[in-house]
Amino acid sequence: MRFDIPDEKKLVYEMRIPIRWGDMDAMGHVNNAMYFRYLEVVRIEWMRSIGAQPDPRGEGPVIVNAFCNFYRQLEYPAEVLARHYVANPGRSSFDTYITLERVDRPGEIYAAGGATTVWVDFPNQKSKPLPQWLRDAIE
């Protein structure tokens, strides 16, 4: 199964992630689980940068699915350029998409993934409308 990243999306964040020696597996390339870690790091850093950290006694973001398409093998040593996009804001959710490329090979996408994020009222365990400040950041 393959998930496509939509053409209609908004770039909201970029960061570089160094590939560590320990990110590789016995085959000599970055382990597939690490790609999900890279996606998580970028998503969390973007959320932190806009003040959207979860408050267990209040509200915050929760991902309800995640995917990653692997196109090329990442290998050590290298630095990854991660570009974070958002799209499809709804009442209480929006989609995030992230592309991973090597800094020294601009434009070559090595992997692309994403997740659906839902804004949640944690004490009541229910989704709630996206706060206006967050909607403004993603529209």
C-alpha positions in Angstrom: 0.0 0.0 0.0 1.3 3.4 -0.9 0.1 6.8 0.4 0.4 9.9 -1.7 1.3 13.3 -0.4 -1.1 15.9 -1.8 0.0 18.7 -4.1 -2.1 21.1 -2.0 -0.1 21.5 1.2 1.6 24.2 3.2 5.3 24.1 4.2 5.5 25.1 7.9 8.8 23.8 9.2 12.3 22.5 8.1 15.1 21.0 10.1 18.2 19.0 9.6 18.8 15.7 11.4 22.2 14.0 11.4 22.2 10.3 10.7 23.9 8.6 13.5 26.0 5.4 13.2 23.5 3.6 15.5 20.6 4.5 13.2 21.8 1.8 10.7 20.9 -1.9 10.7 22.8 -5.0 9.8 22.2 -4.3 6.1 24.2 -1.0 6.4 21.4 1.4 5.8 19.1 3.4 8.1 16.7 1.0 9.8 13.0 1.5 8.7 12.0 2.3 12.3 14.4 5.2 12.3 12.5 6.9 9.5 9.4 7.0 11.7 11.6 8.5 14.5 12.8 11.2 12.1 9.2 12.0 11.2 8.3 12.1 14.9 11.2 14.4 15.8 10.2 16.9 13.0 6.5 16.8 13.9 7.2 17.4 17.6 9.8 20.2 17.0 7.2 22.0 14.7 4.5 21.6 17.3 6.9 22.9 20.0 7.9 25.8 17.9 4.2 27.0 17.6 3.3 26.2 21.3 1.3 23.1 20.6 2.8 20.8 23.2 0.3 18.5 24.8 -0.9 19.2 28.3 -2.1 16.0 29.9 -4.4 18.0 32.2 -5.8 20.0 29.4 -5.6 19.6 25.6 -3.2 18.9 22.8 -2.4 17.0 19.7 -2.5 13.2 19.2 -1.7 11.3 16.0 -4.2 8.7 15.0 -2.3 7.1 12.1 1.1 7.2 10.6 2.7 6.1 7.3 6.0 6.2 5.5 6.9 5.5 1.9 10.5 4.4 1.4 12.1 5.5 -1.9 15.8 5.3 -1.4 18.1 4.0 1.3 19.6 6.5 3.7 23.1 5.7 4.9 25.6 7.0 7.4 27.3 9.5 7.2 24.8 12.0 6.0 22.5 14.8 7.2 18.8 14.6 6.5 16.7 17.7 5.5 13.2 17.2 6.7 10.4 19.4 5.3 7.2 19.4 7.3 3.9 20.3 5.6 0.3 20.5 6.8 -3.0 20.1 4.9 -6.7 19.3 5.1 -7.7 21.1 8.3 -11.0 19.9 9.6 -13.1 20.6 12.7 -10.7 18.9 15.1 -8.0 17.3 12.8 -5.4 18.1 10.2 -2.9 16.1 8.2 0.9 16.4 8.4 3.4 15.3 5.7 7.1 15.2 5.9 9.7 14.6 3.2 13.2 13.4 3.9 16.1 14.1 1.6 19.9 14.2 2.0 21.3 17.7 2.5 24.0 16.9 0.0 21.5 15.7 -2.6 18.8 18.4 -2.7 15.6 17.5 -4.4 16.0 13.8 -4.1 13.3 12.5 -1.8 14.5 9.4 0.2 11.3 8.9 2.1 8.0 10.7 2.7 5.5 10.1 5.4 2.8 11.6 7.5 0.1 11.4 10.1 -3.4 12.6 10.9 -3.4 14.7 14.0 -6.4 15.2 16.2 -6.8 18.0 18.8 -7.9 16.3 22.0 -9.4 17.3 25.4 -7.3 14.8 27.5 -9.4 14.7 30.7 -12.6 14.0 28.8 -10.8 11.8 26.1 -12.7 13.5 23.3 -11.7 15.4 20.2 -12.4 19.1 20.3 -12.3 21.9 17.7 -8.8 23.1 16.6 -7.9 26.3 18.5 -8.0 29.3 16.3 -4.3 30.1 16.8 -3.5 26.5 15.5 -6.0 26.8 12.6 -4.3 30.1 11.6 -0.9 28.3 11.6 -2.1 25.5 9.3 -4.5 27.2 6.9 
